[in-house]
Amino acid sequence: STYTDGTVCEGDIKLDGKLVGQTPWGGDVLAVPHTVEVQCPKGSGSQQVVVVHNKRSEANVAIETGGVEWVRIPGGTFQMGSNGGDNGEKPVHRVTVPTFEMSKTAVTFRQYRACVSAGGCTPAHVDDGTCRNWNGSKWEFGRLPSSFQGDEQPVVCVDWDQAQAYARWAGGRLPTEAEWEYAARSGGRDWKYPWGDEDATCSRAVISEGGDGCGRGSTWPVCSRPKGNTTQGLCDMAGNVWEWVQDWYYGSYNGAPTDGSAWEKPTGSDRVNRGGSWYGIARYVRAADRYGDDPGFRSGSLGLRLARSVR
């Protein structure tokens, strides 16, 4: 079995629904058509194989993954935080971020559903009443409207643990907060937004202007605002959905790491999310703006994006 990029994977193999071992696998079977299913760490696949009496039949099962597009972010040193925002953005401090890679887009419903189908993720909480959604006049727990659930729209209604599970399945991790802000500043530039200091409008970001979600009342498909991309080509680093990151949330940056790593000790009560959303005004999609939620929180305005280290 191999992933669609040609790399070999070893996974559990089922023959006609019965687990028989791991790939590569060989054995004697009846001379009839068989369904071969393989579950690898980052995806799954299946294939029909016709076995002829007294002859050898071979099959290479192609494993479908989430199809993450990675963008290389060259490392550097930058001033993290802002003196023009909330107290949680202070003090401004110097951070050095190693080179890493980040997913071009927020994780989409299509990508997340592939993980669910492969058994690597639990379903997003779109219809079990545990996701907080905006009904047009207030936030309440209920079913996520179908207008949010298009294949290319960012997945929402996932908590921090679900975001972690998807990241592992897709071969990545959640970004550190420092990595996220460095990337949102187009590689650590002294900019308020991914594109510079010009205020956010619906020409560059999916925000609340002329109505929530630029009048749509929901998220938009990822990369629908290319004028707002970072210099490196990341989409929607401002607006569309908030994005979980790895760090615990603290009320200021006093004591924060300066090496680009996640702030994991001491343990906190909330995890950081970044980027603002379709429901936020320009102030809340600044690169330095930050927020925190309980790791179990689920919202129609909160999703995730991936990072991975470069060896």
C-alpha positions as CSV (number, residue, x, y, z in Angstrom):
1,S,0.0,0.0,0.0
2,T,1.2,3.5,-0.8
3,Y,0.1,7.0,-0.3
4,T,-1.0,9.0,-3.3
5,D,2.5,10.8,-3.3
6,G,4.1,7.3,-3.9
7,T,5.5,6.8,-0.4
8,V,5.0,3.3,1.1
9,C,2.9,2.8,4.2
10,E,2.2,-0.2,6.3
11,G,-1.3,-0.6,7.5
12,D,-4.0,-3.0,8.7
13,I,-5.5,-5.0,5.8
14,K,-9.0,-6.4,5.7
15,L,-10.1,-9.0,3.1
16,D,-13.8,-8.9,2.5
17,G,-14.3,-7.1,5.9
18,K,-12.1,-9.5,7.9
19,L,-8.8,-8.3,9.4
20,V,-6.0,-10.6,8.1
21,G,-2.8,-8.8,9.0
22,Q,-0.7,-5.8,7.8
23,T,0.7,-4.8,4.4
24,P,2.7,-6.1,2.7
25,W,0.6,-9.3,3.0
26,G,0.3,-12.5,1.0
27,G,-1.8,-15.6,1.4
28,D,-4.0,-18.2,-0.3
29,V,-7.5,-17.1,-1.0
30,L,-10.5,-18.4,-2.9
31,A,-10.5,-17.8,-6.7
32,V,-13.3,-15.2,-6.6
33,P,-13.4,-11.4,-6.5
34,H,-12.3,-9.9,-3.2
35,T,-12.5,-6.4,-1.6
36,V,-9.2,-5.4,-0.1
37,E,-9.2,-2.5,2.4
38,V,-6.1,-1.0,4.0
39,Q,-6.0,1.5,6.9
40,C,-2.6,3.3,7.1
41,P,-1.7,5.9,9.8
42,K,-2.6,8.9,7.5
43,G,-5.5,7.5,5.5
44,S,-7.3,4.5,4.0
45,G,-8.1,3.0,0.7
46,S,-9.8,0.0,-0.9
47,Q,-9.6,-2.0,-4.1
48,Q,-11.4,-4.9,-5.8
49,V,-9.1,-7.8,-6.7
50,V,-10.1,-10.7,-9.0
51,V,-8.2,-13.9,-8.1
52,V,-7.9,-16.6,-10.8
53,H,-7.6,-20.2,-9.9
54,N,-3.9,-21.3,-9.5
55,K,-2.6,-17.9,-10.4
56,R,-1.0,-15.0,-8.5
57,S,-2.8,-11.7,-8.2
58,E,-1.2,-8.5,-6.9
59,A,-2.6,-5.3,-5.8
60,N,-1.2,-2.0,-4.6
61,V,-3.8,-0.1,-2.7
62,A,-3.6,3.7,-3.0
63,I,-4.2,5.4,0.3
64,E,-6.1,8.7,0.2
65,T,-5.1,11.4,2.7
66,G,-6.5,14.8,3.5
67,G,-4.6,16.5,0.7
68,V,-2.9,19.2,2.8
69,E,-0.9,21.7,0.8
70,W,2.2,22.8,2.8
71,V,3.9,26.2,2.6
72,R,7.5,26.7,3.8
73,I,7.9,29.6,6.2
74,P,11.6,30.6,6.5
75,G,12.5,31.2,10.1
76,G,13.6,34.5,11.6
77,T,13.3,36.8,14.6
78,F,10.4,39.2,15.2
79,Q,8.7,41.4,17.7
80,M,5.6,39.4,18.9
81,G,2.6,41.2,20.4
82,S,1.3,44.7,20.2
83,N,1.2,47.9,22.2
84,G,-1.9,49.0,20.4
85,G,-4.2,46.1,21.3
86,D,-5.5,44.4,24.4
87,N,-3.5,43.7,27.5
88,G,-3.1,40.1,26.5
89,E,-0.9,41.2,23.6
90,K,1.7,42.7,25.9
91,P,4.5,43.0,26.5
92,V,5.9,43.1,23.0
93,H,8.8,40.6,23.1
94,R,11.5,39.4,20.7
95,V,11.0,35.8,19.5
96,T,13.1,33.6,17.2
97,V,11.1,31.1,15.1
98,P,12.8,28.2,13.4
99,T,11.9,27.4,9.8
100,F,8.7,25.4,9.6
101,E,5.8,24.5,7.3
102,M,2.2,25.6,7.6
103,S,-0.9,24.4,5.7
104,K,-1.9,26.9,3.1
105,T,-5.5,26.8,4.2
106,A,-7.5,26.1,7.3
107,V,-8.6,22.5,7.4
108,T,-11.7,22.0,5.3
109,F,-14.8,19.9,5.9
110,R,-13.6,17.7,3.0
111,Q,-10.2,17.1,4.6
112,Y,-11.7,16.5,8.0
113,R,-14.3,14.1,6.8
114,A,-11.5,12.0,5.2
115,C,-10.0,11.6,8.6
116,V,-13.3,10.6,10.0
117,S,-13.8,8.0,7.2
118,A,-10.3,6.6,7.9
119,G,-11.0,6.2,11.6
120,G,-8.5,8.8,12.7
121,C,-11.0,11.5,13.9
122,T,-14.4,11.7,15.5
123,P,-17.1,13.6,13.6
124,A,-17.3,17.4,13.9
125,H,-20.1,18.3,16.3
126,V,-22.4,19.8,13.7
127,D,-25.7,18.1,14.6
128,D,-25.5,17.0,18.3
129,G,-26.4,20.3,19.9
130,T,-23.0,20.8,21.5
131,C,-21.7,23.4,19.1
132,R,-22.2,27.1,19.8
133,N,-23.7,28.9,16.7
134,W,-24.9,32.3,15.8
135,N,-28.7,32.3,15.0
136,G,-28.7,35.8,13.6
137,S,-29.4,37.5,16.9
138,K,-27.5,35.5,19.6
139,W,-25.1,32.7,20.1
140,E,-26.7,29.4,21.2
141,F,-26.0,25.7,21.2
142,G,-27.6,23.8,18.4
143,R,-27.2,22.4,14.9
144,L,-24.7,24.0,12.5
145,P,-26.5,25.3,9.4
146,S,-25.8,23.5,6.2
147,S,-24.5,26.8,4.7
148,F,-21.3,26.3,6.8
149,Q,-20.7,22.7,5.7
150,G,-19.5,22.9,2.1
151,D,-16.5,20.6,1.2
152,E,-14.2,23.6,0.8
153,Q,-15.4,25.6,3.7
154,P,-13.2,25.5,6.9
155,V,-14.3,22.8,9.3
156,V,-15.8,24.2,12.5
157,C,-17.5,22.7,15.6
158,V,-14.3,20.8,16.5
159,D,-12.7,21.1,19.9
160,W,-9.0,21.2,20.7
161,D,-8.6,17.5,21.2
162,Q,-10.2,16.9,17.8
163,A,-7.9,19.4,16.2
164,Q,-5.0,17.5,17.7
165,A,-6.3,14.2,16.4
166,Y,-6.6,15.5,12.9
167,A,-3.2,17.0,13.0
168,R,-1.6,13.7,14.0
169,W,-3.5,11.9,11.3
170,A,-2.5,14.3,8.6
171,G,1.2,14.2,9.5
172,G,1.4,17.5,11.2
173,R,0.7,19.3,14.5
174,L,-1.0,22.4,15.7
175,P,1.2,25.5,15.2
176,T,2.7,27.2,18.3
177,E,1.3,30.6,19.0
178,A,4.6,32.2,18.0
179,E,4.7,30.3,14.7
180,W,1.1,31.4,14.0
181,E,1.7,35.1,14.6
182,Y,5.0,35.0,12.7
183,A,3.3,33.5,9.7
184,A,0.3,35.9,10.0
185,R,2.8,38.8,9.8
186,S,4.1,37.5,6.5
187,G,7.3,36.2,8.1
188,G,7.5,38.4,11.1
189,R,7.1,41.8,9.4
190,D,6.0,44.7,11.6
191,W,2.5,44.7,10.1
192,K,-1.0,44.7,11.6
193,Y,-2.4,42.3,9.0
194,P,-0.9,39.7,6.6
195,W,-0.9,42.3,3.8
196,G,0.3,45.3,5.8
197,D,-1.3,48.0,7.9
198,E,-4.3,48.8,5.7
199,D,-7.4,48.0,7.6
200,A,-9.2,44.8,7.0
201,T,-12.2,44.9,4.7
202,C,-14.2,42.3,2.8
203,S,-11.8,42.7,-0.2
204,R,-9.1,41.0,1.8
205,A,-10.8,39.0,4.6
206,V,-14.1,37.3,5.5
207,I,-15.2,39.5,8.4
208,S,-18.3,41.2,9.7
209,E,-18.7,44.1,7.2
210,G,-21.9,44.8,5.5
211,G,-23.3,41.9,7.5
212,D,-21.6,39.0,9.2
213,G,-19.4,37.0,6.8
214,C,-19.3,39.9,4.3
215,G,-23.1,39.6,4.1
216,R,-23.2,35.8,3.7
217,G,-23.8,35.1,7.4
218,S,-21.4,32.2,7.4
219,T,-17.9,31.1,6.5
220,W,-16.7,31.2,2.9
221,P,-14.7,28.6,1.0
222,V,-11.0,28.8,1.9
223,C,-8.8,31.1,-0.2
224,S,-11.8,33.1,-1.3
225,R,-9.9,36.4,-0.5
226,P,-6.5,36.0,-2.2
227,K,-5.8,39.7,-1.9
228,G,-5.5,39.0,1.9
229,N,-2.9,36.2,1.6
230,T,0.4,36.4,3.3
231,T,3.6,37.1,1.3
232,Q,4.3,33.4,1.5
233,G,0.8,32.5,0.2
234,L,-1.1,31.4,3.2
235,C,-4.9,32.0,2.9
236,D,-7.3,33.4,5.5
237,M,-4.8,34.2,8.3
238,A,-7.2,37.1,9.0
239,G,-10.9,36.2,9.3
240,N,-13.1,33.3,8.1
241,V,-12.5,31.2,11.2
242,W,-10.5,31.4,14.5
243,E,-7.8,28.7,14.6
244,W,-6.7,26.5,17.5
245,V,-3.0,26.6,18.3
246,Q,-0.9,24.5,20.7
247,D,-0.4,26.9,23.6
248,W,-2.2,27.5,26.9
249,Y,-3.7,30.9,27.1
250,Y,-2.3,33.4,29.7
251,G,-3.4,37.0,30.3
252,S,-0.1,38.5,29.2
253,Y,3.2,37.5,27.6
254,N,5.2,37.8,30.8
255,G,7.3,34.6,31.0
256,A,6.5,33.5,27.4
257,P,9.0,31.4,25.5
258,T,11.3,33.3,23.1
259,D,12.4,30.3,21.0
260,G,9.2,29.9,19.0
261,S,8.1,26.9,21.1
262,A,4.6,26.4,22.6
263,W,3.9,27.8,26.0
264,E,2.9,24.6,27.8
265,K,3.9,25.1,31.5
266,P,2.4,25.9,33.9
267,T,-0.8,24.2,32.8
268,G,-3.6,26.7,32.0
269,S,-7.4,26.4,31.7
270,D,-7.9,27.7,28.1
271,R,-6.1,27.0,24.8
272,V,-5.2,29.9,22.5
273,N,-7.1,30.5,19.2
274,R,-6.0,33.0,16.6
275,G,-7.1,34.9,13.5
276,G,-10.6,36.2,14.0
277,S,-13.6,35.0,12.0
278,W,-16.5,35.8,9.8
279,Y,-18.3,37.2,12.8
280,G,-15.5,39.7,13.8
281,I,-14.7,43.3,12.9
282,A,-11.3,44.4,11.6
283,R,-9.9,44.9,15.1
284,Y,-10.3,41.2,15.9
285,V,-8.5,39.9,12.8
286,R,-5.2,41.7,13.5
287,A,-2.1,39.4,13.5
288,A,-1.5,40.1,17.2
289,D,-5.0,39.6,18.4
290,R,-5.5,36.5,20.6
291,Y,-8.2,34.7,22.5
292,G,-8.6,31.6,24.6
293,D,-11.2,29.0,25.0
294,D,-11.7,25.8,27.1
295,P,-10.2,22.9,25.1
296,G,-13.6,21.3,25.0
297,F,-15.3,24.3,23.4
298,R,-16.9,24.0,20.0
299,S,-18.1,26.9,17.9
300,G,-19.3,27.7,14.4
301,S,-16.5,30.2,14.2
302,L,-13.6,28.1,15.3
303,G,-11.5,25.7,13.3
304,L,-7.8,24.8,12.8
305,R,-4.7,25.0,10.7
306,L,-1.7,22.7,10.6
307,A,2.1,23.2,11.0
308,R,5.0,20.8,10.9
309,S,8.6,21.1,11.7
310,V,11.4,21.0,9.1
311,R,14.2,18.7,9.6
